[in-house]
Amino acid sequence: MKIDESQSGNFSKEGYMIIPDFLDQKELSLLRKICDVKISDIEAEMTKNQIKEDRINVYGKKYFIPNVWKKHASLEAMVFTKKFADVCKMTIGDTAFIHNEQFVVKMRDKDTSFAWHQDSGYSIQGGASPHKPYLTCWIALDDMSYSNGTISVLPFSRSPSRDLMTHVWDDKLNAMVGYNGKDPGDLVEVPAGTLVAFSSFLLHKSGSNQTDNPRRSYFIAFTPELFPHSDKSKGIYSSGEPFIGSGEIVR
Ligand SMILES: O=C(O)CCC(=O)C(=O)O
């Protein structure tokens, strides 16, 4: 994996950077395998309980699978590595905590798109207090294209703001919406193993999967500070495990 200055420059200027071949074949296979086992477990549980929907999971259509690294030593070992630390250092600095983590899986379905949003917009909706931007690492586990619902980004230079923006809940879209402008954004069509590292203040969206293959991504976010809920009595909003301190991996 190589991160050069133009990539980190793009992060500070435009809010994101793309790192090809971030995962090697072994890491890619590991993540795909863990993801597929989790999908089978969720489907088996839903079948047992005779339900088609469980929170935001919809049987055969979309799955959000959080906090997996905590249960898989091999995944934890893959996350707590120099390359994730390097990405954090180049983007949010020498201190980083895990903010959240999940697999996002979309099967063929027209309702698997996400409207324009900043990840921090969802954090605020979820009860977080205003915070410094954190880093989202979105990793393609399958080749990503328009057809299978890849993400699009709206670079900072074309965005109405580089700061936290007001999001509005849209009942029809069943989503938070942070941008209604005309810019279609830049489609991110990348091969499996690519990392798209972006600021939680970067507007992005994603399409629906119109293919017959699952579209899997792995998402892990790192925050430079532990920020609280806006209701302070609820404590820290982030997942919160220390990742790097003074530039060094904490464990
Ligand atoms: O389609 C995806 O994987 C991206 C979803 C997304 O935008 C998000 O989880 O913030």
The ligand as an SDF file (V2000), in Angstrom:
LIG
                    3D

 10  9  0  0  0  0  0  0  0  0999 V2000
  -23.3200    2.1200    0.2410 O   0  0  0  0  0  0  0  0  0  0  0  0
  -22.4770    2.1700    1.1300 C   0  0  0  0  0  0  0  0  0  0  0  0
  -21.7560    1.2320    1.4340 O   0  0  0  0  0  0  0  0  0  0  0  0
  -22.2610    3.4670    1.8310 C   0  0  0  0  0  0  0  0  0  0  0  0
  -23.2390    3.6740    2.8550 C   0  0  0  0  0  0  0  0  0  0  0  0
  -23.0310    5.0040    3.4650 C   0  0  0  0  0  0  0  0  0  0  0  0
  -23.0250    5.9990    2.8060 O   0  0  0  0  0  0  0  0  0  0  0  0
  -22.8140    5.1030    4.8750 C   0  0  0  0  0  0  0  0  0  0  0  0
  -22.8830    4.0570    5.5760 O   0  0  0  0  0  0  0  0  0  0  0  0
  -22.5640    6.2340    5.3590 O   0  0  0  0  0  0  0  0  0  0  0  0
  1  2  2  0
  2  3  1  0
  2  4  1  0
  4  5  1  0
  5  6  1  0
  6  7  2  0
  6  8  1  0
  8  9  2  0
  8 10  1  0
M  END
$$$$
